Amino acid sequence: MTLLRIVYASAIELRTDEAYYWTWSKESALSFLDHPPAIAWLIRFGTAIFGDTPLGVRLGGIVAMLLTQLLLADIVRRLTHDVRAVVFAVLMPEAALYYGLLMAKVAPDVAMIPVAVAMMWSLVRLAQSSDGRWWLAAGLFAGLSMLSKFTAIMFAPAVAAFLLVPDWRWRWLRSPYPYLAVLVAILVFSPVLIWNVQHDWASFRFQGVRATANYGISLRTLGDYIGLQFGLVGFVMLPVVLTGLVLTAWRGYRTREPVAILLSAAVLVPFAYFLFKSTTLRVGDTWPMFMWPVGFAAAAVNLATMLKEGWSARMLRSSVFWARTAIVSGIAFVVIVFLYYVVVPWNLLGKIDPIGAEAGYEQVAARAQAALDETGATWIATTDYRTYAMMRWLFRGRVPVIEINERGRFQDFADPGMDRIKGHSGIYVGREPDNRSSLWENIPAKREQLATVERRWRGLVMDTYAIEKLSGWTPELSPPKDSPLFQWKVLAGEFERRILG
């Protein structure tokens, strides 16, 4: 399965968000508007080995998957001493589409998942050894989790329950170790805090807009959330894992067993939160993915525990049957999806295909290059971060690329090459109808329509782009914060509205 992910990572061109995070890896900023910096570091690790190639960008995700599986195996081994349960724990993520294949697609969640599981592993070691120093390891991995993605904070209720519900609470509340662990986590997370202090808490305000957005009750977004969990975790796997989590929670709170409380709350609390939010907001496909590996561990431990608790033979046979079915059917599904994207030449999903919807930018870049050659222009302008990222990725530094709006996204970015921009004409590349946006009222450039180009995937037009010549104007890298060319807050809301369609 690892080889399958390597082939996938090498064969599929980068998606827009992957290219966007790749641009971060070329910068020296402490943090970024959208997310903390760990994903940029992970990409830099991969490209240092394999260069600026799809495999280089995605190598971190492949390594992250292996580390996650090793940690899950050791957690389950320590809790059950049952080889079968360990095998289940290792194979469950292989049978879930997001982990078995799409962990090769880099995102902040990919950087977060192994260190979040390492935090759980540290707390399991703490519970088994009663050695308070494991709190410090947990604090380190908690800080690294937050350095990857802010949603790591959703593990806090599980850690609090792990600390406060069992009978050991007064021992640890009187110990310095939990408090030192919090201090360690804050110190590790400090690059993000420093960057935000310097930039008016921009990341927290940006994510706050997304987290608090409310567009009214919608059964559609609720259905999207539930459907995505079935699709990305597994149509059989999801019920198996949820059943294991509920039984683990019942067992943990009934006996005040710390690890059972930790593992169950780490998944059920975020799952319930996202379920609630999905009634008014579309939950992104990757948002809940940080929690399910802990659920795989809990489900595997539950199977081994049921064998020891004297459940009926019929119930035990049924539980093992469904776990095996989930793994076999899930891995088959992952392989089918892999073959569809790597081998099959047809588009079976139309414009809703999640890979095809972001494919075909090579055609846009080729037409942009032709326009550069025809006009003598020396730089490329865009008005959305996806096109910006793909143009930077495909031109690989040969031509300066700048997004002329949303400049709040690019605080502390290096000079893109203003010596090649100032005083020279540029080429605008924009998705229609962005070329007719009211934004252009604030840009005094002379615009000349050159061409349009279709972005196609497997014969289907996914989008149409306008190619224009810009002259008589030099873009401003650091416009005032009240400028429509800087603002990101409104655009964050528009992003959600576009998704809701």
Steps between C-alpha positions, in 0.01 A plus 500: 500500500792736562626427148152576370509839674845571355375427148194720559714781640729485196233465233237759599582867443475725806162632605455873562529491879809278478664753268397778738670325794801438278532877451514529880791259507699752295449773759670568834192636680442384857136417419227567246153650489313179418686247716807450721831423328556125556362402159755729333781333697372155405497594131848649529618167643364311198624742235847500656512129409306475172500861382201704386311200366158363596669219695731748672209715612301195618777295658417635845149356481629155413743509795227639726275204418773249593577681827130509586468126442805424715360708785156339470662156504692578819198652674291190429787264584546663839129496580412151377812286448297347216665463159163483323395834649829655390444374145149650501638834621760511221262393223203719596657822367606315185134417443383861541524702178635814662790320667553206264537727195444868570761534776724538195321832435670750728292721726545639852311196631774273363760683708274492806387136501826322602586748776141494631515120517842535667335715767248222563783245506680710766188511717458122465861464618417733789198293602701178495813626674365776727820686409413869494772574247272364230290812552793696357511280189125547461548877530769492230278309257200718589703807407608337173135415429399863548797600286338291226133597524283688748241222517742312727336700779203264465701234682502721811167365639631143470823586681303687768273197551807273511640723775186573704259204476719211629573460868856626451390858437619646832840341459556665163336830594754527784787402268698759299513280190161581340569873539850461359347311208277800423806726516694272262206500256483882506875530442485267200199691367670837557597566132130526419436724800792728411386530137146583609614761750693663214200485265204601712397139580419446134497116504263480794266759351508324163416161651245665729304620196490146364420336834216737587343528155133407503284477189186356656383144553581282199432129460729512199810590702405246767471234231832610350676452833355155566558392140862615508568299814361187333698569184835590658494264799308214341141390446553202729795637695317805635228300684766256629711783641207691647371184670844437646520858624158489669586173677840641599334813642243293691776280640726793585250720681344203683835391643679840484773341290725785373604369158150394398374846599782665303460302178122520486472870586776589252270390217144528626530862617635637166261274308203642689627857459539466123162327479343800675688753283401314184138599555591861409838481325674273251769311692810466283592152387828497695385677816401187700779278367737567789281303742431169326843335554431514874165337422678217318709435812189504720314262267790254493536510880125453536508180292772351722321615816171344393676164468606529865168626638294191433272632226288238327663294226249636249583862586874431482472327163291786368747765624800324346310436177410865453852617587645264240236601247581866560869440433457282191229715339679820597834400348318387185330840479833681546656294219201569271529876560876479436441322168234753401736794539824339383391251230142560379473776231132590553331769707216324678409777747489807278576838653452374855806277475724620788822437307378604157353823639856618567675347197602643165693808608782399266279616213450839667872536569587412140268772367638748753853419381392561141355838603828590675690415183260694276490821707842510663335517842719395790264401781169330574212637709211304651201584720453175690745296704431174315600639160792682664625178658471295182675765290784516749525122504493459122737788421740402783650848540561568129247785513389707804143413599301724731145495629407865480223479760460315833844630593424411862581142403856588410629688802875440551534340156824575316526745209354310200733686263389862490797592284340290225153646568543874547483685172409188302175366360342194657258224406182455700374142537158477662207265520189640341309697627775627738629712212178703527510544877442841659849460641638641175349840586788535749771405250608774254663261255432512127348164404507339158309178434725242336329163515298253699611149582303200622626287784408143411525163669436180308311685230272706726530878540551576869546878477573781257777753559555847360847601382560879496792734464553747785702818449558838661480367855716334762325284762543594865629219720400662830186708450333662803302259716173675415567461128284255304828366361612397850180377660454134572219503756219552251658257257505229766124531520470502123701178489236328712218645292663374179523153648133507595428605144 
